[in-house]
Amino acid sequence: MNDEDARRPARDALAVDAADADGAGSAVPLALLDMTRRVRARERGYLADLLHDGPVQALAVVALELGELFRAMEVPPDDGPNGLAQQVHAIGRTLCGLQEELWPFPRAGAGLIETLKRRTAWLLVTPLAVAAGEGAAELPEADVQAVADVTELILAGLDNAEVWNRPIVAIRAYPDLIFLELNMTPAPGRDLASSGEVRAWLYRLAAAIQARADVVVDDRRLRIWMEIPRCPDHRPAARAVHA
C-alpha cells in the first residue's frame, strides 16, 4: 500500500456522518436537489425566452433591413469578413448560442461525462475531467442529474474557481449509493482555503442530502469524497444469489 492509499478512507468507513457533523437533526431528502434544479430550469427558460423575443428577434430584423438597404442603394452586399453584414450575423449566432446554452436545462440524454462537463464549465477555469468507474456508465438520468447537482454545488461552495488546476471527478455506482471523489490541485502561487472552511461547506451540503462525506486539504491538493444516496425509484434490483 502506498502513501496515497494509506491516507484515503475506506469506502465503507468514511470519517464523518455529515448529518451529525453539521448538528442538523433532520436532513432533507434528495428531493431538495430536484426542487433546486427545477427552479433553475424555470429561471433559465425565462431568460432564454427574453433573449429570443428581444435581442435575437431585433437583430434578425436589423439583418433583413440591412439587406433591403443594400438593394435599395444598388450597392453590392457588404459581405466581406469584416463587413457590417457579417458582423451582424456573427452577433446573431453568438446570441443564439447563448440561448441554446440556457435552454433546455438540464440537457437530458447527454450522458454522465458530458453532463458533468457542461454543468461545471461556468465554475472552473480548467475543464473538469471525468473518470467513470464501476456502474457509472449505466446510471439513469435521475442519478446523472443528482451527481451533476452535487458536483456543481461542491464547486460553487468553494467560491474560488480560479485557484484550481486539473480538476478530476471519479464516479462509481453501487446499488444504494453513488461514490464521488473530487481531486484538484492549486494553481501556482495560489493558496487554498482553510481546511475548516472547505470541510464546513462540504458537511452542510452532505447533511442536506443525507450523504456521508470527508475532505483532505493540504498544500498540494484538495480531495473530497462523498457517498450520494441513489434515487429510490431508480435503484437497480438486487442480484439473485445462486448456491
FIDREN-718894 format. One record per atom (N, C-alpha, C): x, y, z. Coordinates in steps of 0.02 Angstrom, whole numbers, plus 32768, in hexadecimal, padded with zeros to 4 digits. Layout:
<recs>
XYZ...
</recs>
This chain:
<recs>
802B7FC48000800080008000802C803E80008021806D7FD1804980AA7FCF802C80DF7FFC804E81197FFE8039814E802B7FF3816880187FE4816B7FD77FA381837FC17F6C81577FDC7F7581147FD77F4280E67FEF7F3A80E9803A7F7180F4805D7F6E80F580A67F46813180BF7F47816980997F2581A580AF7EDC81A5809B7EC8817A806E7E84817A80557E57815080817E1E816A80977DF1814380C17DCF810C80997DC180D580BA7D9E809E80997D5880B580867D3C809880507CFA80AC80387CC580A0806C7CCB806A80927C98805880C37CA4807981077CD880A2810C7CE880C0814D7CFF810881457CDA812F811F7CEA8176811A7CE68196815F7D1081C7816A7D1D81DC81AE7CE281FE81D07CB5821D81AA7C83824781CA7C3E823681B27C10823081E07BCA822F81CF7BB5827881CC7BA78291818F7B9F82D981847B6582F581AC7B3082D081B57AF682EA81DA7B0982F882227B3182CC82407B4782D782857B7A831082887BA7831382557BDC834482577BC0838B82537B8B8393822E7B6F83D682267B4083E8825E7B2D83B882887B0083C682BE7AB883CB82AA7AA983B8826D7A6383BB82567A41837A82667A0A837F828B79E78343829F79BD8325826879A9834D8237797F833482017997834F81BF79B38322819679CB833681547995832A8121798F835780F2795C834F80BE7975831E808B794882FB8068795B82C78038797582E37FF7798582B57FC9799F82C87F87796D82F27F60792E82F37F7578FD831D7F53791283667F53793B837B7F83795483BF7F85797C83CF7F4779A583A07F3079CC83AB7EF4799E83B37EB7796C83887EB4793D838C7E7C791783CE7E7C790283E57EB678DF84247EBB790C845E7EA6794A845D7EBD797A84927EAA798584927E5F798B84577E42799584527DFA7959846C7DD3791D845E7DEC78E084767DCA78DC84C37DCD78EF84E07E0678EF85297E0B792085477DD9795B852A7DD5798D85427DA67975853A7D5E795285037D50793884F87D0C7906852D7CF978DA853F7D2878A885737D1A78CA85B77D0E78FC85C57D37792086057D2E794386077CEB796685D17CD9798B85D07C9A795C85D17C5E792285AE7C6478F185B17C2E78D685F77C2578CA86197C5C78B1865E7C5978E5868C7C38792486857C4A795986AD7C2C7961869D7BE2795C865D7BD07961864A7B8A792986687B6078ED866A7B7C78B486897B5978C086D47B5078D886F57B8578E6873C7B80791B874A7B4A794D871F7B48798387287B177968871E7AD0793E86EB7AC7792386DD7A8478F387147A6D78C687277A99789287587A8678AC879F7A8478E787AC7AA1790387EF7AA0793D87F57A70797C87ED7A8779B687F97A5C79BA87CD7A1E79A9878D7A2479AF876079EA7980877679B27941878379C4791087987991792287DD79767937880B79A27948884E798C7983884D795B79B48823796979EE881E793D79DB880078FA79AC87D078FB799587B378BC797487E87890794D881478AF792E884B788B79638879786E79978889789579CD88B4787D79EF8895784079FB885378437A1B8832780A79F1883777CB79AE882E77D17981883477987981887B777C797D88AC77AA797B88F2779379BD8906777379F488EB778C7A3588FA776F7A3988DF77287A1E88A3771E7A1D888776DA79F288B076AB79B888C776C3798D88F2769A79AF8934768A79D6894F76B979F9898D76AE7A2D898676777A51895076787A83894476437A61893F75FF7A28891D75FC7A05891675BC79E9895975A479CE898075D379B289C175BF79E889F175A67A2289EC75C37A598A1875AF7A7E89FD75727A6A89C0755E7A89899F75257AD5899B752D7AE9898775697B30897B75777B39893275887B748917757B7B7F88D0758B7B7A88C575D67B62888A75EC7B5D887C76337BA1888376557B9F889C76917BDC88A476B97BEB886276DC7C01883176B47C0787ED76CF7C4F87D776D97C7E880676DC7CC387F376EA7CC987DB77327D0387BD77437D0B87A077877D0287D477BF7D12881477B17D0A884877E37CD2887877D27CA8886477A37C72888F778E7C3B889377C27C1388C777BB7BDD88D377EB7BAB889977ED7B99888077B37B69884977B07B84880B77D47BC387FC77C97BE187C277EA7BE587CB78367BF28808784B7BF4881578937BB0880B78B37B7C882278907B38881878AA7B2787CE78AF7B3887A8787B7B2A8760787C7B52873D78B27B90875278BD7BBB873478F07B9E874079367B86877D79427B66878C79827B288762798B7B01875A79557AC5873079597AD586E8796B7B0A86CD794D7B1D8688795E7B33868279A67B5686B579BF7B6C86B57A057B3086B57A347AFE86DF7A257AC386E27A4F7A9B86A17A4C7A9686837A127A7386427A0C7A98860C7A337ADC860E7A317B0285DE7A597AF785E77AA37AF186257AB97AE386327B007A9D86197B127A6D86237AE67A2A860B7AF27A2985BF7AF87A4D859D7ACC7A5085547ACF7A73853B7B0E7AA385637B267AC685507B647A9785567BA07A6B85877B9F7A3C85917BD67A06855C7BD779F185457B9D79B6851A7B9979BE84E77B6179A984A87B6A7989848D7BA679BB84807BDF79A184817C1B79C884737C57799E84497C8779BB84127CA179FA83F47C8B79F283D37C477A2883CA7C247A2783AD7BE27A2A83617BE979EF83427BE679EA82FA7BF37A0882D27BB97A2182967BCB7A3982687B997A8082727B827AA482A27BA07AE982AF7B8C7B1A827D7BA97B0582587BDD7B3182297BFD7B5682497C377B73821F7C627B9282377CA07BCC82677C927BFA82547C677C37827B7C5C7C2682BF7C3F7BFF82C17C097BEF83017BE97BC5832D7C187B97830E7C3D7B6E83357C6C7B9983567CA17BC783327CBE7BF3834F7CF17C1E83877CD47C38837E7C987C6183B17C797C3883F17C6D7BFB83E97C537BD284237C437BBB84477C837BA884217CB57B8D843F7CF27BC284637D1B7C0184517D137C3684707D3C7C6184A17D157C5684A97CD47C8184D37CAB7C82851B7CC47C4A85347CDD7C47857A7CF37C6B85867D357C7F85507D577C9E85567D997CEA854D7D977D0585357D607D4B85217D5E7D6F85437D247DAD85557D307DD7856E7CFA7DF185347CD07E0684FF7CF17E1D84C27CD07DE384927CCB7DD284787C907D99844B7C897D9F840D7CB67D6683F77CCF7D6483BC7CFB7D71837D7CD37D9D83527CEE7DA7830F7CD27D7B82DF7CF97D5E82AE7CD77D3082807CF77D4882397CEC7D4E82137D227D5F81CC7D1F7D2281A47D347D0381837D057CC7815B7D137CDD81147D257CD581037D657CE980C27D7D7CB080907D7D7CB480617DAB7C84802A7DAF7C3C80427DB07C14802B7D817BCC80397D807BB9807F7D6A7BE980AC7D607BD980F27D527BB980FA7D0D7BCF80D47CDD7BB480DA7C997B6B80C67C957B53809F7CC47B0E80867CC27ADF80B07CEE7AF680E67D097ACB810E7D357A90812B7D0E7A5381267D297A1981467D097A1D81917D0D79F481B37CE679F781FC7CE179EF821E7D2479C182057D4E79B682257D8F79F682257DB97A1A81ED7DB97A5881EA7DE07A8F82147DC07A9282167D7E7AC382417D5B7ABA82897D707A7B82A07D717A6F82E67D837A7D82F37DCD7A7082C17DF87A8082C97E3F7ACB82D07E497AF282A77E267B3B82AC7E2B7B5382F07E127B3683087DDB7B4883497DC17B3683817DF27AFB837A7E117AE683AB7E437B1983B07E7B7B2C83767E967B5A83757ECF7B9F83907EBC7BB8837B7E827BFA83937E6C7BF983DE7E627BC483F77E437BBE843F7E387BBA84657E7A7B95844B7EA97B8D846D7EEA7BCF846C7F127BF384357F0E7C3484327F307C6184697F167C67846D7ED47C93849F7EB57C7B84E67EC27C3A84F07EBE7C1F85337ECB7C2D85497F127C2A851A7F417C36852B7F877C7E853C7F967CAD85247F6C7CF385357F777D01857E7F657CDC85997F347CDC85E07F247D2085FB7F117D4A85D27EF27D8B85EB7EDB7DA385C07EA07D7C85BF7E6A7D8B85937E327DCF85A07E137DE585DF7E167E2585EF7DF57E6085D07E197E5685B77E567E8D859A7E7D7EA185557E627E7285317E427E7C84EA7E387E9684D87DF37EC484A97DF27EDD848A7DB57ECA84407DB57EC584247D7A7EBB83DC7D717E8383BF7D9C7E4783DB7D997E1083BD7DBF7DFA837B7DA07DF683487DC97DE283057DB27DAD82EA7DE27D7682D17DC77D4482B07DF07D3D82687DD97D3E823B7E097D3681F37DFA7CF381DD7E197CCD81B77DF17C8B81A17E067C8781567E037C6E81377E397C5F80EF7E3A7C1880E67E557BF380B87E397BAE80AF7E4C7BA4806A7E6B7B7E80687EA27B6D802B7EC57B2180287ECC7B057FF07EE07ABB7FEA7EE17A98801F7F0A7AB680357F437A9380647F6E7AB380A97F727AEE80B27F527B0F80F37F577B3D80FD7F1B7B50813C7F127B81814F7EDF7BBC816E7F047BF881567EF47C34816E7F157C5781A17EE87C5F81DE7F027C7E82157EDD7CC082277EFE7CF4822D7ED67D3582437EEE7D4E827C7EC27D5882B57EE07D6F82F17EBC7DB583037ED27DE3830A7EA27E28831B7EAF7E3B83597E887E5B838A7EAA7E7283C67E887EB483DC7EA87EDE83FD7E817F1D84197E9B7F1B84657E927F3E848A7EBE7F3D84D37EB87F6784EB7E7E7F5285217E607F7A85417E2C7FBA855E7E4B7FEF85647E24802E857F7E3F802485C37E5F803F85CA7E9A803C860A7EBD7FFA86197EDF7FCC85E87EDF7F8B85F47F007F8785CA7F3F7F6785E67F727F5E85C37FB17F1985A47FB47F14856B7FD47ED4854B7FDD7EAE856A80177E6C856380157E448576804F7E55854880897E47855E80C57E56853580FF7E2D84F580FC7E4984C081187E26848081197DE58485813F7DE284B181727DA584B981987D6C84D5816E7D7B850781437D48852481197D2E84F280E67D5B84CD80C77D47849C80967D1E846580B77D35844D80F07D13841781137CCD842D812A7CC8846A81437C878483815A7C54848581227C69849E80E77C3B84A180AE7C28845B80977C58842E80937C4B83EB807C7C1983C880AA7C2183CF80EC7BF583AD811A7BAF83CA81197BA9840C810F7B668429810A7B42840E80CD7B65840A80957B4783EE80587B3583A580627B62837E807F7B55833780897B1A832C80B77B14835580EC7ADC834E811A7A9A835A80F77A99838A80C87A5B839C80A57A41836380797A6E833780617A58830180357A6182BC80557A6C82BB80967A74827D80BC7AAD8253809F7AE5827480927B20825280777B55824D80AE7B8A8227809E7BC5822480C97C00824080A27C2D826280C67C62828680A27CA0828E80CC7CD8829980AA7D1782AA80CB7D4182D2809B7D7482F580B57D9D8321808C7DE4832180A77E148326807A7E5B8330808C7E73836E80687E8E839E808D7EAB83DA80707EF283E180897F2183E8805B7F6683F7806E7F838428803B7FC48433803D7FE2846480117FE9844C7FC97FD6840E7FBC7FDD83F37F797F9C83E47F567F6683DB7F7C7F2983C37F5C7EEC83CB7F8A7EB483C67F6A7E7483C07F8C7E55837E7F757E4183557FA57E2283147F957DE1830F7FBD7DAB83047F997D6982FF7FB87D4A82BC7FA67D2C829B7FD87D06825E7FCC7CBE82697FE37C90824D7FBE7C4A82507FD47C2582127FBC7BFC81F77FE87BCF81C07FD77B8981DE7FCE7B7081DD7F917B3081FB7F817AFB81C47F7E7AC481CA7FA27A9081977F9D7A7481937F577A6581557F407A45814D7EFF79FD81647F0279E4817D7ECA799D818E7EC67974814F7ED07946814D7F017924810F7F13790280EC7ED978E581117EAB78BF80F27E7478EC80D57E3F792E80E17E44795B80CB7E0F7993809E7E28798C80847E6579BF80567E7D79B880137E5979F17FF77E4479ED7FB67E2279D67F807E5279B37F4F7E36799D7F177E5F79D97EEF7E7779D37ED47EB37A0A7EAC7ECF7A137E6D7EA57A517E5A7E9B7A5F7E1E7E737A4F7DE07E9B7A337DB07E797A237D707E9A7A647D4A7EA97A657D2B7EE27AA17D037EF67A8F7CBA7EEF7AB57C977EC57AA87C507EB97ADA7C267EDF7AC17BF07EFB7AEC7BC37F207B1B7B9F7EF0
</recs>
